[in-house]
Amino acid sequence: MKIKTPKNSILLFILLLSGCFSAVYAQIDTTISGLKNANSASPVTKNDYGLDSLPRDLDSKFIIRDIIFEGDNKTNEPILLRELPFKEGDSIVLREIPTLFNIGKTQLMNLSLFHMVNLSVLQLDPPFIDIKIIVKERWYIWPFPYFKPVDRNLNQWLFEKGAAVSRIDYGVKLLWDNITGNNDKLRFYFITGYTKQLSLGYQRPYIDKGMKWGMNVMVSLGKNHEVLYDTKFDKQQFVKTTDYLKNFFNANLELTYRKKFYTTHYFGIGYQSARFGDTVFIMNPQYLKGAQHFLKYPMVYYRVRYQNLDYNAYPTRGYAGELYASKQGFNNDMNVWQLTAKGVGYWQLGKQSFYSIGASGTVKAPFNQPYYNRQLLGYGDMFLHGYEYYVMDGVAGGILTATLATRLTNFSFSIPKTKWFSPIPIPLKIYGKVFTNAGYAYDPNPSPANRLSNRFLIGGGVGFDIFTGYDFTLKVELSINHLGEKGIYLQKKDIF
């Protein structure tokens, strides 16, 4: 369906974009008192403030003499000290201890290095105070088989593609966290099946003595027999041959800067190349711009992320926001400026319930882009609940989401002790929820066969979030869209 005027689309996009920032930043208080509520995470074990044994005058000041760690067998202490809102030699007021301990616990848990963190007052020797921090480290090396359907969600693979084995990527992957004890990560993928791919990445949060600058590097190459070449009736269209229709190579180098706790800056450069078979252009002559059948282009980007959540893996309180700007290519073959903004806020309703409001929007310029650059809603985290079977092409658009959830279960179970593992408490939490979302994708050159671009979309439903160990969350949802179509869908959790 065609829109009446492009101005309406652009105005709606601006409203969505501004909503990202108003939802996230309007109520942020970054003082210690403001952080108290935003960082009181639901702990596996409670902090021991030791206030019962302290003097009655809670306004007394003490100097932190020693911070003692226990259980950090692999992790280097500077990585832990970096996350604390206090350091040795600081003067603290006794009544601030609960707030400071909650902030410290939250920061350490959000490193995703530990099963458990506990902070306690070890000793009070006026005018000095000693603090003890106990951590229980996770298992950091995970070599295991890789098995993943290539479609955008599990429902699409099961019901639209008939659970075809040919649409599965399989192979081996190595996830190695905390390699040197500095919270660095190695990622290695050897994938065959639908995609033939080899990928290697390394992330190190700090490369300087001041522990502010970090570095990430990634290289991948591969090839496919099948390529997404067009969108018809708001659904992806693929073409497959016995020859390889796509050969690709990607490389990225990224520098990160994190001055304090909650804000991180990313400065990246990259190089991407892709070569496509003739069949792709027979099926869609507008797949790329110009007559060439290949792309080779550099890219530069900048991202800034603010993340102040009680627990990154499954937040119930706090705020997160992100702004991303990039330039891909510097000639007529590839020329895209992109600006993306995301934001979400979580607020608690009592001890077991919370609600969240989020928004995200993106714009690509110039608007006249080939099909290769027009993928928008339905890809990555820019998807609409209720529209799991559809994609909406465009160069500008956004989504708004709202969720109300309550905790139904909250318990832990332990893995039995073995030769290699000590008993590990594995949390299991189940939240029931209701949700709604709305979105819009602006396509300046829509196909008559695609009805969902250039129109307001709305959906919603009910569901369950199942959260367990190692930050794994499965979402089971019953959704409905404005077309009256409904279904049960499986999703992964994302903070945005």
C-alpha positions as CSV (number, residue, x, y, z in Angstrom):
1,M,0.0,0.0,0.0
2,K,1.4,3.4,-0.9
3,I,1.4,6.2,1.6
4,K,-0.1,9.6,0.7
5,T,2.9,11.7,1.6
6,P,6.5,10.9,2.5
7,K,6.2,13.7,5.2
8,N,4.0,11.5,7.3
9,S,6.5,8.7,7.3
10,I,9.4,10.9,8.2
11,L,7.4,12.6,11.0
12,L,6.5,9.2,12.5
13,F,10.1,8.1,12.3
14,I,11.3,11.3,14.1
15,L,8.7,10.6,16.8
16,L,9.9,7.1,17.2
17,L,13.6,8.2,17.3
18,S,12.9,10.8,19.9
19,G,11.0,8.3,22.0
20,C,14.1,6.2,22.3
21,F,15.9,9.0,24.3
22,S,12.9,10.3,26.3
23,A,12.1,6.8,27.5
24,V,15.7,6.1,28.6
25,Y,17.2,9.3,29.8
26,A,14.3,11.3,31.2
27,Q,14.5,9.8,34.7
28,I,18.1,8.8,35.1
29,D,19.9,9.8,38.3
30,T,23.5,8.9,38.3
31,T,24.3,10.0,41.8
32,I,25.0,7.4,44.5
33,S,21.5,7.8,45.9
34,G,20.0,7.5,42.5
35,L,22.0,4.3,41.8
36,K,20.8,2.6,44.9
37,N,17.4,1.6,43.5
38,A,18.7,1.1,40.0
39,N,21.3,-1.4,41.1
40,S,19.6,-3.5,43.9
41,A,19.8,-6.7,41.9
42,S,18.0,-9.8,43.0
43,P,21.0,-11.7,44.3
44,V,21.8,-15.4,44.4
45,T,23.2,-14.7,47.9
46,K,22.6,-11.5,49.9
47,N,25.4,-9.2,50.7
48,D,26.5,-9.1,54.4
49,Y,26.6,-5.5,55.3
50,G,27.6,-6.2,58.9
51,L,25.7,-3.2,60.2
52,D,24.5,-5.0,63.3
53,S,28.0,-5.1,64.6
54,L,28.9,-1.6,63.7
55,P,28.8,1.5,65.9
56,R,25.4,3.2,66.2
57,D,26.6,6.4,64.6
58,L,26.1,5.4,61.0
59,D,27.5,8.8,59.9
60,S,30.9,7.8,61.0
61,K,33.6,7.8,58.3
62,F,36.1,5.0,57.8
63,I,39.0,4.5,55.5
64,I,39.1,1.4,53.4
65,R,42.3,-0.3,54.4
66,D,42.0,-3.6,52.5
67,I,39.8,-5.2,49.9
68,I,40.2,-9.0,50.0
69,F,39.0,-11.3,47.3
70,E,38.2,-15.0,47.6
71,G,37.3,-17.5,44.8
72,D,38.9,-15.5,41.9
73,N,41.1,-18.4,40.9
74,K,41.3,-17.3,37.2
75,T,40.2,-13.7,37.2
76,N,42.8,-11.0,37.8
77,E,42.0,-8.7,40.7
78,P,42.3,-5.4,38.7
79,I,39.4,-6.6,36.6
80,L,37.3,-6.9,39.8
81,L,38.6,-3.7,41.4
82,R,37.7,-1.8,38.2
83,E,34.0,-2.5,38.8
84,L,33.7,-1.4,42.4
85,P,32.4,2.1,43.4
86,F,35.1,2.3,46.0
87,K,38.8,1.5,46.3
88,E,41.5,1.1,49.0
89,G,42.2,4.5,50.6
90,D,38.7,5.8,50.0
91,S,36.7,7.3,53.0
92,I,33.2,6.0,53.2
93,V,30.2,6.7,55.6
94,L,28.8,3.6,57.2
95,R,25.3,4.3,56.2
96,E,26.4,4.2,52.5
97,I,27.6,0.6,52.8
98,P,24.4,-1.1,51.6
99,T,24.2,1.2,48.6
100,L,27.9,0.7,47.7
101,F,27.7,-3.0,48.2
102,N,24.7,-3.4,46.0
103,I,26.3,-1.4,43.2
104,G,29.5,-3.4,43.5
105,K,27.6,-6.7,43.4
106,T,25.6,-5.7,40.4
107,Q,28.7,-4.5,38.5
108,L,30.6,-7.8,39.2
109,M,27.6,-10.0,38.3
110,N,27.2,-8.1,35.0
111,L,30.8,-9.2,34.0
112,S,29.2,-12.6,33.3
113,L,32.1,-14.2,34.9
114,F,30.5,-15.5,38.1
115,H,27.7,-17.6,39.4
116,M,27.7,-15.8,42.7
117,V,29.1,-12.6,44.3
118,N,28.9,-11.6,48.0
119,L,30.3,-8.5,49.6
120,S,30.8,-8.2,53.4
121,V,32.5,-6.1,56.1
122,L,35.4,-8.3,57.2
123,Q,36.8,-6.1,60.0
124,L,36.2,-2.7,61.6
125,D,39.3,-1.2,63.2
126,P,38.7,2.5,63.6
127,P,39.4,4.5,61.6
128,F,39.9,1.6,59.1
129,I,37.5,-0.9,57.6
130,D,38.3,-4.1,55.7
131,I,36.0,-5.5,53.0
132,K,35.8,-9.1,51.8
133,I,34.4,-10.1,48.4
134,I,33.6,-13.8,47.6
135,V,33.0,-14.9,44.0
136,K,32.2,-18.3,42.5
137,E,33.6,-18.4,39.0
138,R,31.8,-19.9,36.0
139,W,33.2,-22.5,33.6
140,Y,34.9,-20.5,30.9
141,I,35.7,-23.0,28.1
142,W,32.9,-24.3,26.0
143,P,33.9,-26.4,22.9
144,F,30.7,-28.0,21.6
145,P,28.8,-28.8,18.4
146,Y,27.1,-25.9,16.5
147,F,23.6,-26.5,15.3
148,K,21.3,-23.6,14.3
149,P,18.5,-23.1,11.7
150,V,19.4,-20.2,9.4
151,D,15.9,-18.7,9.3
152,R,15.0,-15.6,11.3
153,N,13.2,-17.6,14.0
154,L,12.4,-21.2,14.9
155,N,8.7,-20.9,13.7
156,Q,9.7,-19.9,10.2
157,W,12.1,-22.9,10.0
158,L,9.5,-25.4,11.4
159,F,6.3,-24.3,9.6
160,E,7.3,-22.4,6.5
161,K,10.5,-24.3,5.6
162,G,9.2,-27.7,6.8
163,A,12.1,-28.1,9.3
164,A,14.4,-28.7,6.3
165,V,17.8,-30.1,7.2
166,S,19.3,-28.3,4.3
167,R,18.5,-25.0,6.1
168,I,20.6,-25.8,9.1
169,D,24.1,-24.6,9.9
170,Y,26.1,-27.2,11.8
171,G,29.7,-27.6,12.8
172,V,31.8,-26.8,15.9
173,K,32.4,-23.7,17.9
174,L,34.7,-22.7,20.7
175,L,33.6,-20.1,23.2
176,W,36.5,-19.3,25.6
177,D,35.8,-16.6,28.1
178,N,38.3,-15.0,30.5
179,I,41.3,-16.5,28.6
180,T,44.0,-14.6,30.4
181,G,42.0,-13.7,33.5
182,N,41.3,-10.2,32.0
183,N,37.7,-10.9,30.9
184,D,38.9,-11.4,27.4
185,K,37.0,-13.6,25.0
186,L,37.8,-15.9,22.1
187,R,35.2,-16.9,19.5
188,F,35.9,-19.6,16.9
189,Y,33.3,-21.0,14.5
190,F,33.8,-23.7,11.9
191,I,30.4,-24.0,10.2
192,T,29.2,-26.2,7.3
193,G,25.7,-27.2,6.1
194,Y,23.7,-24.3,4.8
195,T,26.6,-21.9,5.1
196,K,30.2,-22.7,4.7
197,Q,31.9,-20.3,7.2
198,L,35.1,-19.9,9.2
199,S,35.1,-17.1,11.8
200,L,37.5,-16.0,14.4
201,G,37.1,-13.2,16.9
202,Y,38.9,-11.8,20.0
203,Q,37.7,-9.3,22.5
204,R,39.8,-7.6,25.3
205,P,38.1,-5.0,27.4
206,Y,41.3,-3.2,28.5
207,I,44.7,-2.8,26.7
208,D,46.0,0.1,28.7
209,K,47.2,0.5,32.3
210,G,44.4,3.0,33.1
211,M,41.9,0.3,32.1
212,K,39.8,2.5,29.9
213,W,40.7,1.5,26.3
214,G,39.9,-2.0,24.9
215,M,40.0,-3.7,21.5
216,N,37.9,-6.2,19.5
217,V,38.9,-7.9,16.3
218,M,36.9,-10.2,14.0
219,V,37.5,-12.0,10.7
220,S,35.1,-14.3,8.8
221,L,34.8,-15.8,5.4
222,G,32.4,-18.2,3.8
223,K,30.0,-19.1,0.9
224,N,26.4,-20.0,0.3
225,H,24.4,-22.0,-2.3
226,E,21.3,-20.0,-1.5
227,V,20.7,-16.3,-1.4
228,L,17.9,-14.0,-0.3
229,Y,17.2,-12.0,-3.5
230,D,13.8,-10.3,-3.0
231,T,10.7,-9.7,-0.8
232,K,7.3,-10.6,-2.2
233,F,4.1,-10.6,-0.3
234,D,6.1,-9.4,2.7
235,K,8.1,-12.6,2.8
236,Q,11.7,-13.5,2.0
237,Q,12.3,-15.0,-1.4
238,F,15.4,-17.3,-1.8
239,V,17.1,-18.8,-4.9
240,K,19.3,-21.8,-4.7
241,T,21.6,-23.5,-7.2
242,T,24.3,-26.3,-7.1
243,D,26.9,-23.5,-7.6
244,Y,27.8,-21.1,-4.8
245,L,25.8,-17.9,-5.3
246,K,27.6,-15.9,-2.6
247,N,31.2,-15.7,-1.5
248,F,32.0,-13.3,1.3
249,F,34.8,-11.9,3.5
250,N,34.4,-9.6,6.5
251,A,37.0,-8.0,8.8
252,N,36.5,-5.6,11.7
253,L,38.8,-3.8,14.1
254,E,37.2,-1.9,17.0
255,L,38.5,0.2,19.8
256,T,36.4,0.7,22.9
257,Y,36.6,3.4,25.6
258,R,34.9,3.1,29.0
259,K,35.8,5.8,31.4
260,K,33.6,4.9,34.3
261,F,30.8,2.3,34.8
262,Y,27.8,2.7,32.5
263,T,28.9,4.3,29.3
264,T,31.1,2.7,26.6
265,H,32.2,4.2,23.3
266,Y,33.0,2.0,20.2
267,F,35.1,3.2,17.3
268,G,35.2,0.7,14.4
269,I,36.6,0.3,11.0
270,G,35.9,-2.7,8.7
271,Y,36.2,-4.1,5.2
272,Q,33.6,-6.2,3.5
273,S,33.5,-8.0,0.2
274,A,30.9,-10.2,-1.5
275,R,30.5,-11.8,-4.9
276,F,27.2,-13.0,-6.2
277,G,26.2,-15.5,-8.9
278,D,24.5,-14.4,-12.1
279,T,21.2,-16.1,-11.1
280,V,20.7,-13.6,-8.3
281,F,20.6,-10.7,-10.8
282,I,18.4,-12.7,-13.2
283,M,15.8,-13.0,-10.4
284,N,16.2,-9.4,-9.2
285,P,18.1,-6.9,-11.5
286,Q,17.8,-4.3,-8.7
287,Y,19.6,-6.4,-6.1
288,L,22.7,-4.2,-6.3
289,K,23.3,-0.7,-7.7
290,G,24.9,-0.7,-11.2
291,A,25.9,-3.6,-13.3
292,Q,28.6,-5.2,-11.1
293,H,28.0,-8.6,-9.4
294,F,30.3,-7.9,-6.5
295,L,30.9,-5.5,-3.6
296,K,34.1,-4.4,-2.0
297,Y,33.9,-1.5,0.4
298,P,35.3,-0.2,3.7
299,M,33.1,1.0,6.5
300,V,33.6,3.2,9.6
301,Y,31.2,3.5,12.6
302,Y,30.8,4.9,16.0
303,R,28.6,3.5,18.8
304,V,27.9,4.8,22.3
305,R,26.0,2.6,24.8
306,Y,24.7,3.4,28.2
307,Q,23.8,0.4,30.3
308,N,22.7,0.7,33.9
309,L,20.7,-2.4,34.6
310,D,20.2,-4.6,37.7
311,Y,21.2,-7.7,35.7
312,N,22.1,-7.5,32.0
313,A,21.0,-11.0,31.2
314,Y,17.5,-10.4,32.4
315,P,16.9,-6.9,33.6
316,T,13.9,-5.9,35.8
317,R,15.1,-2.4,36.8
318,G,17.3,0.2,35.2
319,Y,17.9,1.8,31.8
320,A,19.9,1.1,28.6
321,G,20.4,3.2,25.5
322,E,22.5,3.1,22.3
323,L,23.3,5.4,19.5
324,Y,25.0,4.0,16.3
325,A,26.2,5.9,13.3
326,S,28.0,4.4,10.3
327,K,29.2,5.0,6.8
328,Q,29.4,2.1,4.4
329,G,31.3,2.6,1.1
330,F,32.6,5.7,-0.5
331,N,31.5,5.4,-4.1
332,N,28.3,4.8,-6.1
333,D,28.4,1.0,-5.8
334,M,28.0,1.2,-2.0
335,N,27.0,4.5,-0.4
336,V,25.0,4.3,2.8
337,W,24.9,6.5,5.9
338,Q,23.0,4.9,8.7
339,L,21.8,6.3,12.1
340,T,20.2,4.0,14.7
341,A,19.0,4.7,18.2
342,K,17.7,2.3,20.8
343,G,16.4,2.8,24.3
344,V,14.6,0.8,27.0
345,G,13.6,1.4,30.6
346,Y,12.6,-1.1,33.3
347,W,10.6,-0.2,36.4
348,Q,9.6,-2.5,39.3
349,L,6.1,-2.9,40.6
350,G,6.6,-4.5,44.0
351,K,9.0,-7.3,44.6
352,Q,7.9,-9.7,41.8
353,S,6.7,-7.6,38.9
354,F,8.0,-5.0,36.5
355,Y,7.1,-3.2,33.3
356,S,9.3,-2.0,30.5
357,I,9.0,0.4,27.7
358,G,11.4,0.4,24.7
359,A,11.9,2.1,21.4
360,S,14.3,1.8,18.5
361,G,14.6,3.6,15.2
362,T,16.9,3.7,12.2
363,V,17.3,5.7,9.0
364,K,19.5,5.1,5.9
365,A,20.5,7.8,3.5
366,P,20.3,8.4,0.6
367,F,16.8,6.9,0.4
368,N,17.4,5.5,-3.1
369,Q,19.0,2.2,-2.1
370,P,19.1,-1.2,-3.9
371,Y,17.4,-4.2,-2.4
372,Y,20.6,-5.3,-0.7
373,N,20.4,-2.3,1.6
374,R,16.7,-2.1,2.2
375,Q,16.2,-4.8,4.8
376,L,14.6,-3.3,7.9
377,L,11.9,-4.7,10.2
378,G,12.0,-8.4,10.9
379,Y,15.8,-8.6,10.9
380,G,18.0,-8.9,14.0
381,D,16.5,-7.2,17.0
382,M,14.3,-4.9,14.8
383,F,11.4,-7.4,14.8
384,L,7.7,-7.1,15.7
385,H,5.9,-9.6,17.9
386,G,3.1,-11.1,15.9
387,Y,4.9,-10.6,12.6
388,E,7.4,-13.4,12.9
389,Y,6.6,-14.7,9.4
390,Y,7.0,-11.3,7.7
391,V,9.7,-8.8,6.9
392,M,9.2,-5.1,6.1
393,D,11.7,-3.5,3.7
394,G,12.5,0.2,4.0
395,V,15.1,2.8,4.6
396,A,13.6,4.4,7.7
397,G,11.4,3.1,10.5
398,G,11.1,2.1,14.1
399,I,9.3,0.1,16.8
400,L,7.8,0.8,20.2
401,T,7.4,-2.0,22.8
402,A,5.7,-2.3,26.2
403,T,5.8,-5.3,28.5
404,L,4.3,-6.1,31.9
405,A,5.7,-9.2,33.7
406,T,5.5,-10.9,37.0
407,R,7.7,-13.6,38.5
408,L,6.0,-17.0,38.8
409,T,8.8,-19.2,40.1
410,N,12.2,-18.5,41.6
411,F,14.4,-21.4,42.7
412,S,17.8,-23.0,42.1
413,F,19.1,-26.5,41.6
414,S,22.6,-27.7,41.7
415,I,24.7,-29.8,39.3
416,P,26.2,-32.8,41.2
417,K,29.9,-32.6,42.1
418,T,32.2,-34.3,39.6
419,K,35.9,-34.7,39.1
420,W,35.9,-31.5,37.0
421,F,33.0,-29.5,38.5
422,S,32.1,-28.4,42.0
423,P,28.4,-28.1,42.8
424,I,27.0,-25.1,40.9
425,P,23.7,-23.4,41.8
426,I,21.7,-23.0,38.6
427,P,18.8,-20.4,38.9
428,L,15.5,-21.1,37.3
429,K,13.0,-18.2,37.1
430,I,9.8,-18.1,35.1
431,Y,8.0,-14.8,34.4
432,G,4.5,-14.5,33.0
433,K,3.9,-11.5,30.8
434,V,1.6,-9.5,28.5
435,F,3.1,-7.3,25.8
436,T,2.3,-5.1,22.9
437,N,4.3,-3.5,20.1
438,A,3.9,-1.2,17.2
439,G,6.1,-0.4,14.2
440,Y,6.5,1.4,10.9
441,A,8.8,0.9,7.9
442,Y,9.1,3.6,5.2
443,D,10.0,2.3,1.7
444,P,10.1,5.1,-0.9
445,N,9.8,2.5,-3.7
446,P,7.5,-0.2,-2.4
447,S,6.5,-3.2,-4.4
448,P,2.7,-3.5,-5.0
449,A,3.0,-7.1,-3.7
450,N,4.2,-5.9,-0.3
451,R,1.4,-4.6,1.9
452,L,3.2,-4.1,5.3
453,S,5.7,-1.4,4.4
454,N,4.4,2.2,4.6
455,R,1.7,1.4,7.1
456,F,1.2,1.4,10.9
457,L,1.6,-2.1,12.4
458,I,0.5,-3.3,15.8
459,G,0.7,-6.6,17.6
460,G,0.7,-8.1,21.1
461,G,0.1,-11.2,23.2
462,V,1.0,-13.1,26.3
463,G,3.9,-15.4,27.1
464,F,6.5,-16.8,29.5
465,D,10.2,-16.0,29.9
466,I,12.3,-18.8,31.2
467,F,15.6,-17.7,32.7
468,T,18.3,-20.1,33.8
469,G,22.1,-20.4,34.1
470,Y,24.8,-18.9,31.9
471,D,22.5,-16.0,31.0
472,F,20.2,-18.2,28.8
473,T,16.6,-17.0,28.4
474,L,13.9,-18.7,26.3
475,K,10.7,-16.8,25.5
476,V,7.5,-18.7,24.7
477,E,4.9,-16.3,23.3
478,L,1.3,-16.4,22.0
479,S,1.1,-13.4,19.6
480,I,-1.5,-11.8,17.4
481,N,-1.1,-9.1,14.7
482,H,-3.5,-6.5,13.1
483,L,-4.3,-9.1,10.4
484,G,-5.9,-11.3,13.0
485,E,-3.1,-13.9,12.6
486,K,-2.0,-15.6,15.8
487,G,0.5,-18.3,16.7
488,I,2.9,-19.6,19.4
489,Y,6.5,-18.4,18.9
490,L,9.9,-19.1,20.5
491,Q,12.3,-16.3,20.9
492,K,15.6,-15.4,22.6
493,K,15.9,-12.6,25.1
494,D,17.4,-9.2,24.2
495,I,17.7,-6.2,26.4
496,F,16.3,-3.9,23.7
